[in-house]
Amino acid sequence: MPRLLELLRFNIQALFAWTPKRSHVLSLILGVYALAGWGAFANKASANRDLTNQVSLLQTDRDALVGRQKELEQANLDLLREWQGKLASVREELGQAVTARDAAKGQLTSSQRELVASKKRLDQARDRVSETGSIKSTEASKKAAGKP
């Protein structure tokens, strides 16, 4: 272990004992700037590559969404046509039902008139029969005809 400390002390002393020349310092500074520049370029290129990947993914997603939107619009149009057809058939059925109802109302009205007329005839016949008393004689003749 003491040997390692001596070696480390020697290296530190050698480092501080070094006196760089102007050309060495300039080369060192230019090298550091070159490394920093290439590092910045690599970083920027990597960021651009990531952005390019993100853009391509977004374009793919957008294309998928546009396709899905077109499918939904087509499905919407199909449903609209279907409902319009159903609505037309329901309207037609409603028209037929209204026509049938009107016909039934007409028949009901004529039947009610006939019923009123029949009631009047029946009442008139009863009035005539009760005035003349012909029902009693008719009943007696029926009884007499049934006994022999």
C-alpha positions as CSV (number, residue, x, y, z in Angstrom):
1,M,0.0,0.0,0.0
2,P,2.8,2.5,0.8
3,R,4.1,1.8,-2.7
4,L,0.8,2.8,-4.3
5,L,0.8,6.1,-2.4
6,E,4.3,6.9,-3.5
7,L,3.3,6.1,-7.1
8,L,0.3,8.4,-6.8
9,R,2.4,11.2,-5.3
10,F,4.9,10.9,-8.1
11,N,2.2,11.1,-10.8
12,I,0.6,14.2,-9.1
13,Q,4.0,15.8,-8.8
14,A,4.8,15.0,-12.5
15,L,1.4,16.5,-13.5
16,F,2.1,19.7,-11.7
17,A,5.7,19.9,-12.8
18,W,4.6,19.8,-16.5
19,T,4.8,23.2,-18.1
20,P,2.8,23.2,-21.3
21,K,3.9,25.0,-24.4
22,R,1.6,27.4,-26.2
23,S,1.1,25.0,-29.1
24,H,0.2,22.1,-26.7
25,V,-2.4,24.3,-25.0
26,L,-3.9,25.4,-28.3
27,S,-4.1,21.8,-29.5
28,L,-5.6,20.7,-26.2
29,I,-8.2,23.6,-26.3
30,L,-9.0,22.9,-30.0
31,G,-9.4,19.1,-29.2
32,V,-11.8,19.8,-26.3
33,Y,-13.9,22.1,-28.6
34,A,-13.9,19.5,-31.3
35,L,-15.0,16.8,-28.9
36,A,-17.7,19.2,-27.6
37,G,-18.8,20.1,-31.1
38,W,-19.1,16.5,-32.2
39,G,-20.9,15.6,-29.0
40,A,-23.4,18.4,-29.6
41,F,-23.8,17.2,-33.2
42,A,-24.4,13.7,-32.1
43,N,-26.9,14.9,-29.5
44,K,-28.8,17.0,-32.0
45,A,-28.8,14.1,-34.5
46,S,-30.2,11.8,-31.9
47,A,-32.9,14.3,-31.0
48,N,-33.7,14.7,-34.7
49,R,-33.9,10.9,-35.2
50,D,-36.2,10.7,-32.2
51,L,-38.4,13.5,-33.6
52,T,-38.5,11.8,-37.0
53,N,-39.6,8.5,-35.3
54,Q,-42.3,10.4,-33.4
55,V,-43.5,12.2,-36.6
56,S,-43.7,8.9,-38.4
57,L,-45.7,7.3,-35.5
58,L,-48.0,10.3,-35.4
59,Q,-48.6,10.1,-39.2
60,T,-49.4,6.4,-38.9
61,D,-51.8,7.2,-36.0
62,R,-53.4,10.0,-38.0
63,D,-53.8,7.7,-41.0
64,A,-55.5,5.1,-38.8
65,L,-57.8,7.7,-37.3
66,V,-58.7,9.1,-40.7
67,G,-59.5,5.5,-41.9
68,R,-61.6,5.0,-38.7
69,Q,-63.4,8.3,-39.3
70,K,-64.3,7.3,-42.8
71,E,-65.6,3.9,-41.6
72,L,-67.7,5.6,-39.0
73,E,-69.1,8.1,-41.6
74,Q,-70.0,5.2,-43.9
75,A,-71.7,3.4,-41.0
76,N,-73.5,6.6,-40.2
77,L,-74.7,6.9,-43.8
78,D,-75.8,3.3,-43.8
79,L,-77.8,3.8,-40.6
80,L,-79.3,6.9,-41.9
81,R,-80.5,5.2,-45.1
82,E,-81.9,2.3,-43.1
83,W,-83.8,4.6,-40.7
84,Q,-85.1,6.6,-43.6
85,G,-86.4,3.4,-45.2
86,K,-88.0,2.4,-41.9
87,L,-89.5,5.8,-41.5
88,A,-91.0,5.7,-45.0
89,S,-92.5,2.3,-44.4
90,V,-93.9,3.4,-41.0
91,R,-95.4,6.5,-42.7
92,E,-97.0,4.3,-45.3
93,E,-98.4,2.0,-42.6
94,L,-99.7,5.0,-40.7
95,G,-101.4,6.3,-43.9
96,Q,-103.1,2.9,-44.3
97,A,-104.1,2.8,-40.7
98,V,-105.6,6.3,-41.0
99,T,-107.5,5.3,-44.2
100,A,-108.8,2.2,-42.4
101,R,-109.8,4.2,-39.4
102,D,-111.7,6.7,-41.6
103,A,-113.4,3.8,-43.4
104,A,-114.4,2.3,-40.0
105,K,-115.7,5.7,-38.8
106,G,-117.8,5.9,-41.9
107,Q,-119.2,2.4,-41.4
108,L,-119.8,3.2,-37.8
109,T,-121.7,6.4,-38.7
110,S,-123.8,4.6,-41.3
111,S,-124.5,1.7,-38.9
112,Q,-125.5,4.1,-36.2
113,R,-127.9,5.8,-38.6
114,E,-129.3,2.5,-39.6
115,L,-129.7,1.5,-35.9
116,V,-131.5,4.8,-35.1
117,A,-133.7,4.3,-38.1
118,S,-134.4,0.7,-37.1
119,K,-135.2,1.8,-33.5
120,K,-137.6,4.4,-34.9
121,R,-139.4,1.8,-37.1
122,L,-139.5,-0.6,-34.1
123,D,-140.9,2.1,-31.9
124,Q,-143.5,3.1,-34.6
125,A,-144.5,-0.5,-35.0
126,R,-144.9,-1.0,-31.2
127,D,-147.0,2.2,-31.1
128,R,-149.2,0.9,-33.9
129,V,-149.5,-2.5,-32.4
130,S,-150.4,-1.1,-29.0
131,E,-153.0,1.2,-30.6
132,T,-154.7,-1.5,-32.6
133,G,-154.1,-4.3,-30.1
134,S,-153.2,-6.7,-33.0
135,I,-150.5,-8.4,-31.0
136,K,-153.1,-10.0,-28.7
137,S,-155.1,-11.4,-31.5
138,T,-152.0,-12.7,-33.2
139,E,-150.9,-14.4,-30.1
140,A,-154.3,-16.0,-29.6
141,S,-154.4,-17.3,-33.2
142,K,-150.9,-18.7,-32.8
143,K,-152.0,-20.5,-29.6
144,A,-155.1,-21.8,-31.3
145,A,-153.1,-23.0,-34.3
146,G,-150.6,-24.8,-32.0
147,K,-153.3,-26.8,-30.0
148,P,-155.0,-29.0,-32.7
